[in-house]
Amino acid sequence: MKKLLLTLLSTSCASVAAPAFAQDVPPPLEPEVVTTKPTIDPGPNLFILEGSWDGASSLQVYGATDLVNKGAMTTGSMAQSQVSADGNTAYTISTYLERITYGATKMVLQVFDVDTLTVKAEVELPPKVAMVGPYENLLQLSADERFALVMNATPAASVTIVDLTTNAVTTEVPTPGCWSIYPATSGLKWTMLCGDGTAMTYVMNEAGTEIVSQNSAPVFDVDADPLFVHAQRREGDELVFVSYGGDVYTLSDAGDTPAVVEVFSITDPVDDPFAPGGYALTAYNAANDLLFVVMHADPYDGSHKDIGTEIWVVDMADSALKYRLQPEPGIVSLWVSADAMPTLYAYNEEEGVVFEYGIDPAATFGIILSEIAEVEVGGGQVLTVRE
C-alpha cells in the first residue's frame, strides 16, 4: 500500500511539473511621470473657505464661470480668510494645535500667492486669535492693503495689527465690547460694532503702532433687535447691516464716528413670519442698488443661524422689499457680482453645494433666478469672487 501511494504521489507531482504552453509576454509598463501645473488656469476665481474645527481648513479656488476646481490653499484649524482686491494674494489666519487636546498652540497669518497656491509669507500671531466659525469681518485689510487687521478673543476683544510690508506684528488694539472689523474705503481707519448698541471708530498712524478711537451715539438696540455682523459696503461711505428681526440699517462711516443714515423694515409688510438667518447672509449688487438677504420662515429666538428658505431682494433706493426668490432650501451664504446683469452664488449648507445663478433684474414679471451651475463643496460660509 505504501508503495502504491508513493507511486501515485510521484505521478501527480510529475503532472504538475509538466511544462506549460508558451504564452506571449506583455511589454513592460511605462512608469507614469507625476507632474504639477506651475500655475492655476487663468480667469476669474471663486474662493470658498472650508473652515474646519477638527483638522486642516482650506481655501478652495474654483473657476467663477464654470465652477471647476483649480486647487486649494491649505491652512490650520478654525480658519478665516481674505483676498486682495486684485485677486492675486490670499490671506488666512488659523490655529495649529500641536497635540490637539493639550500642549503648544500656534496662531499664524499666512500670505498665499493665488496663481501658484503657495505660501509667500507667514507671520506668527499672539495666541489670541478668535476661534470661531468663518466670518468675513474677522480678518480684514486696510484700504491701501498695507496692514492686516486680525480679530482676537481671550474672551476680551482686541485687534492685532500686522504690517504686510515687513510681515511683522506692530501692535495690539484693545476693543472692549466691540466686535468685527469694517475698514474705511480710504485711510487707516476702521469701524466696529459694540455690545452697548454703539459703533466705535479707530484710526491708526502710518506705522500702524498708535491708534485713537472714538465712540458713536447708539445706532441700534442690542436687546430688542441685534444686528448681524456681516455687512455690505454701499456708495463708498455707507455700511449696510440687517437685524435679527428683519430691519435694514444703513450707517455712514464718513465722519469722526459712525452715524445712522436710514432704518427700514423688510418683514413688516409681509403677512407670514420671516427673519434673516445664516452666516454671510447678505450680498449687494451696486449696478441695480439691490441687497440680497437670506431669509427663513417661522423664526424664533435663536434662529438667526438657521438655513434660508428664501432669498429676498431689497431695493435700497426705494427702501423696500422688491422680490422674494425661492431657491432650494438650505442657503446660508451669498455673494453677488456688481454688474447690471449680475451673477449670484449661494452656498446650500444642507446639500453642501454652491449654486451659481443668473439674474435678470429687468424681467417683466420680476427678477428671474436661473441656475447656471453647481458644485459640491465641504463647506462654504465665506464666498468671495475676484475677476
URCOR-V521136 format. One record per pair of residues at least 6 apart in sequence whose C-alpha atoms are under 7 Angstrom apart, sorted by the first residue. I is the first residue (numbers start at 1). J is the second residue. D is the distance in Angstrom with one decimal. If there is no record, write none. Layout:
I | J | D
I | J | D
This chain:
38 | 116 | 6.3
39 | 115 | 5.1
39 | 116 | 4.7
40 | 70 | 6.0
40 | 115 | 5.5
40 | 116 | 6.4
41 | 70 | 6.9
43 | 63 | 6.9
43 | 387 | 7.0
44 | 63 | 6.2
44 | 64 | 5.4
44 | 386 | 5.7
44 | 387 | 4.1
45 | 61 | 6.3
45 | 62 | 5.6
45 | 63 | 4.8
45 | 64 | 4.8
45 | 385 | 5.6
45 | 386 | 5.5
45 | 387 | 6.4
46 | 61 | 5.8
46 | 62 | 5.0
46 | 63 | 5.9
46 | 64 | 4.8
46 | 384 | 5.8
46 | 385 | 4.4
46 | 386 | 6.7
47 | 59 | 6.5
47 | 60 | 5.7
47 | 61 | 4.9
47 | 62 | 6.5
47 | 383 | 5.8
47 | 384 | 5.0
47 | 385 | 6.0
48 | 59 | 5.7
48 | 60 | 5.1
48 | 61 | 6.6
48 | 380 | 5.5
48 | 382 | 6.0
48 | 383 | 5.0
48 | 384 | 6.7
49 | 58 | 6.1
49 | 59 | 4.5
49 | 60 | 6.2
49 | 81 | 6.9
49 | 380 | 5.6
49 | 381 | 6.7
49 | 382 | 5.6
49 | 383 | 7.0
50 | 57 | 5.7
50 | 58 | 5.3
50 | 59 | 6.1
50 | 378 | 6.2
50 | 379 | 4.7
50 | 380 | 5.6
51 | 57 | 4.7
51 | 58 | 6.6
51 | 77 | 7.0
51 | 78 | 5.6
51 | 79 | 5.4
51 | 134 | 6.3
51 | 379 | 7.0
52 | 77 | 5.4
52 | 78 | 5.5
53 | 77 | 5.4
53 | 78 | 5.3
54 | 77 | 6.8
55 | 76 | 7.0
55 | 77 | 5.5
56 | 74 | 6.8
56 | 75 | 5.8
56 | 76 | 4.6
56 | 77 | 5.1
57 | 74 | 6.0
57 | 75 | 5.3
57 | 76 | 5.4
57 | 77 | 5.5
57 | 78 | 6.9
57 | 79 | 6.1
58 | 72 | 6.2
58 | 73 | 5.5
58 | 74 | 4.3
58 | 75 | 5.7
59 | 72 | 5.5
59 | 73 | 5.1
59 | 74 | 6.4
60 | 71 | 6.2
60 | 72 | 4.4
60 | 73 | 6.5
61 | 69 | 6.0
61 | 70 | 5.5
61 | 71 | 5.5
61 | 72 | 5.7
62 | 68 | 5.3
62 | 69 | 4.3
62 | 70 | 5.3
63 | 69 | 6.5
63 | 70 | 6.7
64 | 385 | 7.0
67 | 374 | 6.9
67 | 375 | 6.3
72 | 117 | 6.6
73 | 117 | 5.6
75 | 94 | 6.6
76 | 94 | 4.9
76 | 95 | 5.2
76 | 96 | 5.4
77 | 94 | 5.6
77 | 95 | 5.1
77 | 96 | 6.3
78 | 94 | 5.7
78 | 95 | 6.4
78 | 131 | 5.9
78 | 132 | 6.3
78 | 133 | 6.5
79 | 92 | 6.5
79 | 93 | 5.5
79 | 94 | 4.3
79 | 134 | 6.5
80 | 92 | 5.5
80 | 93 | 5.3
80 | 94 | 6.6
80 | 134 | 5.3
80 | 135 | 6.7
80 | 138 | 7.0
80 | 139 | 6.4
81 | 91 | 5.6
81 | 92 | 4.4
81 | 93 | 6.6
81 | 136 | 7.0
81 | 139 | 6.4
82 | 90 | 5.9
82 | 91 | 5.1
82 | 92 | 6.5
82 | 139 | 6.4
82 | 140 | 6.6
83 | 89 | 6.0
83 | 90 | 4.4
83 | 91 | 6.1
84 | 90 | 6.2
86 | 386 | 7.0
87 | 386 | 5.1
87 | 387 | 6.9
88 | 113 | 6.3
88 | 114 | 5.3
88 | 115 | 6.8
89 | 111 | 6.9
89 | 112 | 5.7
89 | 113 | 5.1
89 | 114 | 5.4
90 | 111 | 6.0
90 | 112 | 5.0
90 | 113 | 6.6
90 | 114 | 6.3
91 | 109 | 6.9
91 | 110 | 5.7
91 | 111 | 4.8
91 | 112 | 6.2
92 | 109 | 5.7
92 | 110 | 5.3
92 | 111 | 6.8
93 | 108 | 5.6
93 | 109 | 4.5
93 | 110 | 6.3
94 | 107 | 5.7
94 | 108 | 5.8
94 | 109 | 6.9
95 | 105 | 7.0
95 | 106 | 5.8
95 | 107 | 4.5
95 | 108 | 6.7
96 | 105 | 5.8
96 | 106 | 5.1
96 | 107 | 6.2
97 | 104 | 6.6
97 | 105 | 4.8
97 | 106 | 6.7
98 | 104 | 5.6
98 | 105 | 6.0
106 | 127 | 6.5
107 | 124 | 6.0
107 | 125 | 5.4
107 | 126 | 6.9
107 | 127 | 5.7
107 | 129 | 6.9
108 | 122 | 6.6
108 | 123 | 5.5
108 | 124 | 4.4
108 | 125 | 5.2
109 | 122 | 5.7
109 | 123 | 5.1
109 | 124 | 6.4
109 | 125 | 6.8
110 | 119 | 6.7
110 | 121 | 6.0
110 | 122 | 4.5
110 | 123 | 6.5
111 | 119 | 5.7
111 | 120 | 5.5
111 | 121 | 5.1
111 | 122 | 6.1
112 | 118 | 5.4
112 | 119 | 4.4
112 | 120 | 5.3
113 | 119 | 6.3
113 | 120 | 6.2
123 | 167 | 6.0
123 | 168 | 6.4
128 | 152 | 5.1
128 | 153 | 5.8
128 | 154 | 5.8
129 | 151 | 6.1
129 | 152 | 4.2
129 | 153 | 6.1
130 | 151 | 6.0
130 | 152 | 4.6
130 | 153 | 4.7
134 | 381 | 6.1
134 | 382 | 6.5
135 | 382 | 6.7
136 | 382 | 6.5
137 | 180 | 5.2
137 | 181 | 5.1
137 | 182 | 6.6
137 | 230 | 6.9
138 | 150 | 6.1
138 | 151 | 5.0
138 | 180 | 5.5
138 | 181 | 6.2
139 | 149 | 5.8
139 | 150 | 4.9
139 | 151 | 6.4
140 | 148 | 5.8
140 | 149 | 5.2
140 | 150 | 6.8
140 | 181 | 6.6
141 | 147 | 5.8
141 | 148 | 4.6
141 | 149 | 5.9
142 | 148 | 6.4
142 | 183 | 5.9
142 | 188 | 6.1
143 | 183 | 6.6
143 | 184 | 6.4
143 | 185 | 5.4
143 | 186 | 5.2
143 | 187 | 6.2
143 | 188 | 6.8
146 | 163 | 6.2
146 | 164 | 5.4
146 | 165 | 6.4
147 | 161 | 6.6
147 | 162 | 5.4
147 | 163 | 4.8
147 | 164 | 5.4
148 | 161 | 6.0
148 | 162 | 5.1
148 | 163 | 6.7
148 | 164 | 6.7
149 | 159 | 6.3
149 | 160 | 5.9
149 | 161 | 5.1
149 | 162 | 6.6
150 | 159 | 5.3
150 | 160 | 5.0
150 | 161 | 6.6
151 | 158 | 6.2
151 | 159 | 4.8
151 | 160 | 6.7
151 | 180 | 7.0
152 | 158 | 5.1
152 | 159 | 5.6
156 | 176 | 6.4
157 | 174 | 6.5
157 | 175 | 5.3
157 | 176 | 5.4
157 | 177 | 6.5
157 | 178 | 6.7
157 | 179 | 6.9
158 | 172 | 6.7
158 | 173 | 5.4
158 | 174 | 4.3
158 | 175 | 4.7
158 | 176 | 6.9
159 | 172 | 5.6
159 | 173 | 5.0
159 | 174 | 6.5
159 | 175 | 6.9
160 | 171 | 6.1
160 | 172 | 4.4
160 | 173 | 6.3
161 | 169 | 5.8
161 | 170 | 5.7
161 | 171 | 5.5
161 | 172 | 6.1
161 | 208 | 6.8
162 | 168 | 5.6
162 | 169 | 4.3
162 | 170 | 5.8
163 | 169 | 6.2
163 | 170 | 6.4
170 | 208 | 6.1
170 | 209 | 5.5
171 | 209 | 5.5
177 | 194 | 5.4
177 | 195 | 5.3
178 | 192 | 5.8
178 | 193 | 5.4
178 | 194 | 3.9
178 | 195 | 6.1
179 | 192 | 5.6
179 | 193 | 5.5
179 | 194 | 6.1
180 | 192 | 5.5
180 | 193 | 6.6
180 | 229 | 6.5
181 | 190 | 6.5
181 | 191 | 6.0
181 | 192 | 5.3
182 | 190 | 5.3
182 | 191 | 5.0
182 | 192 | 6.3
183 | 189 | 6.0
183 | 190 | 4.0
183 | 191 | 6.3
184 | 190 | 5.3
185 | 236 | 6.5
188 | 203 | 5.8
188 | 204 | 5.6
189 | 202 | 5.6
189 | 203 | 4.4
189 | 204 | 6.5
190 | 201 | 5.9
190 | 202 | 5.4
190 | 203 | 6.7
191 | 199 | 6.7
191 | 200 | 5.5
191 | 201 | 4.6
191 | 202 | 6.2
192 | 199 | 5.6
192 | 200 | 5.2
192 | 201 | 6.6
193 | 199 | 4.6
193 | 200 | 6.5
194 | 200 | 7.0
195 | 222 | 6.7
196 | 222 | 6.5
197 | 218 | 5.2
197 | 219 | 5.8
197 | 220 | 5.0
197 | 221 | 5.5
197 | 222 | 5.3
198 | 215 | 6.9
198 | 216 | 5.6
198 | 217 | 5.8
198 | 218 | 4.3
198 | 219 | 5.4
198 | 220 | 6.9
199 | 215 | 6.1
199 | 216 | 5.4
199 | 258 | 6.3
200 | 213 | 6.7
200 | 214 | 5.7
200 | 215 | 4.5
200 | 216 | 6.0
200 | 257 | 6.8
201 | 213 | 5.4
201 | 214 | 5.3
201 | 215 | 6.4
201 | 257 | 5.6
202 | 211 | 6.4
202 | 212 | 5.7
202 | 213 | 4.4
202 | 214 | 6.7
203 | 211 | 5.4
203 | 212 | 5.4
203 | 213 | 6.4
204 | 210 | 5.5
204 | 211 | 4.2
204 | 212 | 6.5
205 | 211 | 6.5
214 | 257 | 6.4
215 | 257 | 6.4
216 | 257 | 5.2
216 | 258 | 6.0
219 | 259 | 7.0
219 | 260 | 6.1
225 | 243 | 6.1
225 | 244 | 5.9
225 | 245 | 6.1
226 | 243 | 5.6
226 | 244 | 5.9
227 | 241 | 6.6
227 | 242 | 5.9
227 | 243 | 4.1
227 | 244 | 6.1
228 | 241 | 6.6
228 | 242 | 6.0
228 | 243 | 5.8
228 | 244 | 6.8
230 | 241 | 6.9
230 | 280 | 6.0
231 | 239 | 6.4
231 | 240 | 5.5
231 | 241 | 5.0
232 | 239 | 5.6
232 | 240 | 5.0
232 | 241 | 6.8
232 | 283 | 6.7
232 | 284 | 6.3
233 | 239 | 4.8
233 | 240 | 6.3
234 | 240 | 6.9
237 | 252 | 5.5
237 | 253 | 5.6
237 | 254 | 5.4
238 | 250 | 6.3
238 | 251 | 5.5
238 | 252 | 4.5
238 | 253 | 6.4
239 | 250 | 5.6
239 | 251 | 5.1
239 | 252 | 6.2
240 | 248 | 7.0
240 | 249 | 5.7
240 | 250 | 4.6
240 | 251 | 6.5
241 | 248 | 5.9
241 | 249 | 5.1
241 | 250 | 6.5
242 | 248 | 4.6
242 | 249 | 6.0
244 | 275 | 6.5
244 | 276 | 6.1
244 | 304 | 6.3
245 | 275 | 5.7
246 | 265 | 5.9
246 | 266 | 5.8
246 | 267 | 5.5
246 | 275 | 5.4
246 | 276 | 6.0
247 | 263 | 6.6
247 | 264 | 5.5
247 | 265 | 4.2
247 | 266 | 6.1
248 | 263 | 5.6
248 | 264 | 5.4
248 | 265 | 6.1
249 | 262 | 6.0
249 | 263 | 4.6
249 | 264 | 6.9
250 | 260 | 6.1
250 | 261 | 5.4
250 | 262 | 5.2
250 | 263 | 6.4
251 | 258 | 6.2
251 | 259 | 5.4
251 | 260 | 4.5
251 | 261 | 5.3
252 | 258 | 5.4
252 | 259 | 5.3
252 | 260 | 6.4
252 | 261 | 6.4
253 | 259 | 6.8
264 | 319 | 6.6
266 | 320 | 6.4
266 | 321 | 5.6
267 | 274 | 6.5
273 | 297 | 6.0
273 | 298 | 5.4
273 | 299 | 6.8
274 | 295 | 6.4
274 | 296 | 5.6
274 | 297 | 4.5
274 | 298 | 5.9
274 | 299 | 6.0
275 | 295 | 5.4
275 | 296 | 5.7
275 | 297 | 6.7
275 | 299 | 5.9
276 | 293 | 6.8
276 | 294 | 5.6
276 | 295 | 4.3
276 | 296 | 6.2
276 | 304 | 6.5
277 | 294 | 6.0
277 | 295 | 5.7
277 | 296 | 6.4
277 | 303 | 6.9
277 | 304 | 4.4
277 | 305 | 4.8
277 | 306 | 5.3
277 | 307 | 6.4
277 | 308 | 6.4
278 | 294 | 6.8
278 | 304 | 6.5
278 | 305 | 4.3
278 | 306 | 5.7
278 | 307 | 5.8
278 | 308 | 6.9
278 | 332 | 4.2
278 | 333 | 6.4
279 | 305 | 6.6
279 | 332 | 5.7
279 | 333 | 5.7
279 | 381 | 6.0
280 | 332 | 6.7
280 | 333 | 4.4
280 | 334 | 6.0
280 | 381 | 6.3
280 | 382 | 6.2
281 | 293 | 5.8
281 | 294 | 5.2
281 | 332 | 6.0
281 | 333 | 4.9
281 | 334 | 5.9
282 | 291 | 6.9
282 | 292 | 5.4
282 | 293 | 4.6
282 | 294 | 6.5
282 | 334 | 6.1
283 | 291 | 5.8
283 | 292 | 5.1
283 | 293 | 6.8
283 | 334 | 5.8
283 | 335 | 5.2
283 | 336 | 5.7
284 | 290 | 5.8
284 | 291 | 4.6
284 | 292 | 6.2
284 | 336 | 6.4
285 | 291 | 6.4
285 | 336 | 6.2
285 | 337 | 6.1
285 | 338 | 4.6
285 | 339 | 7.0
286 | 338 | 5.0
286 | 339 | 7.0
287 | 338 | 5.7
287 | 339 | 5.3
287 | 340 | 5.1
288 | 340 | 6.2
289 | 315 | 6.4
289 | 316 | 5.7
289 | 317 | 6.6
290 | 313 | 6.4
290 | 314 | 5.5
290 | 315 | 5.0
290 | 316 | 5.9
291 | 313 | 5.7
291 | 314 | 4.9
291 | 315 | 6.6
291 | 316 | 6.7
292 | 311 | 6.5
292 | 312 | 5.7
292 | 313 | 4.7
292 | 314 | 6.3
293 | 311 | 5.5
293 | 312 | 5.2
293 | 313 | 6.5
294 | 308 | 5.4
294 | 310 | 6.2
294 | 311 | 4.7
294 | 312 | 6.5
294 | 331 | 6.9
294 | 332 | 6.7
295 | 308 | 4.9
295 | 309 | 6.2
295 | 310 | 5.3
295 | 311 | 5.8
295 | 312 | 6.8
296 | 307 | 6.6
296 | 308 | 4.6
296 | 309 | 5.0
296 | 310 | 6.3
297 | 309 | 6.8
307 | 330 | 4.8
307 | 331 | 5.5
307 | 332 | 5.4
308 | 329 | 5.9
308 | 330 | 5.3
308 | 331 | 4.8
308 | 332 | 6.0
309 | 326 | 6.7
309 | 329 | 4.4
309 | 330 | 6.3
310 | 324 | 6.7
310 | 325 | 5.6
310 | 326 | 4.7
310 | 327 | 6.4
311 | 324 | 6.0
311 | 325 | 5.0
311 | 326 | 6.3
312 | 323 | 5.9
312 | 324 | 4.6
312 | 325 | 6.0
313 | 321 | 6.2
313 | 322 | 5.6
313 | 323 | 5.1
313 | 324 | 6.2
314 | 320 | 5.8
314 | 321 | 4.4
314 | 322 | 5.3
315 | 321 | 6.1
315 | 322 | 5.8
323 | 366 | 6.8
323 | 367 | 6.8
330 | 348 | 4.8
330 | 349 | 5.5
330 | 350 | 5.1
331 | 346 | 6.3
331 | 347 | 5.5
331 | 348 | 4.2
331 | 349 | 6.1
332 | 347 | 6.1
332 | 348 | 6.3
332 | 349 | 6.4
333 | 346 | 5.7
333 | 347 | 5.2
333 | 381 | 5.8
333 | 382 | 6.8
334 | 345 | 5.7
334 | 346 | 4.6
334 | 347 | 6.5
334 | 383 | 6.8
335 | 344 | 5.9
335 | 345 | 5.2
335 | 346 | 6.6
335 | 383 | 6.1
335 | 384 | 6.7
336 | 342 | 6.5
336 | 343 | 5.6
336 | 344 | 4.3
336 | 345 | 6.2
337 | 343 | 5.5
337 | 344 | 6.6
341 | 359 | 6.1
341 | 360 | 5.8
342 | 358 | 6.5
342 | 359 | 5.6
343 | 356 | 7.0
343 | 357 | 5.8
343 | 358 | 4.9
343 | 359 | 6.1
344 | 356 | 5.8
344 | 357 | 5.0
344 | 358 | 6.4
345 | 354 | 6.6
345 | 355 | 5.6
345 | 356 | 4.7
345 | 357 | 6.3
346 | 354 | 5.5
346 | 355 | 5.2
346 | 356 | 6.6
347 | 353 | 5.9
347 | 354 | 4.3
347 | 355 | 6.4
347 | 380 | 5.9
348 | 354 | 6.0
352 | 376 | 5.7
352 | 377 | 5.5
352 | 378 | 6.0
352 | 379 | 6.2
353 | 374 | 6.5
353 | 375 | 5.5
353 | 376 | 4.3
353 | 377 | 5.6
354 | 374 | 5.5
354 | 375 | 5.4
354 | 376 | 6.5
354 | 377 | 7.0
355 | 371 | 7.0
355 | 373 | 6.1
355 | 374 | 4.4
355 | 375 | 6.8
356 | 371 | 5.9
356 | 372 | 5.5
356 | 373 | 5.2
356 | 374 | 6.0
357 | 369 | 6.0
357 | 370 | 5.2
357 | 371 | 4.4
357 | 372 | 5.4
358 | 369 | 5.9
358 | 370 | 5.1
358 | 371 | 6.3
358 | 372 | 6.4
359 | 367 | 6.7
359 | 368 | 5.5
359 | 369 | 5.1
359 | 370 | 6.6
360 | 367 | 5.5
360 | 368 | 5.2
361 | 367 | 4.6
361 | 368 | 6.8
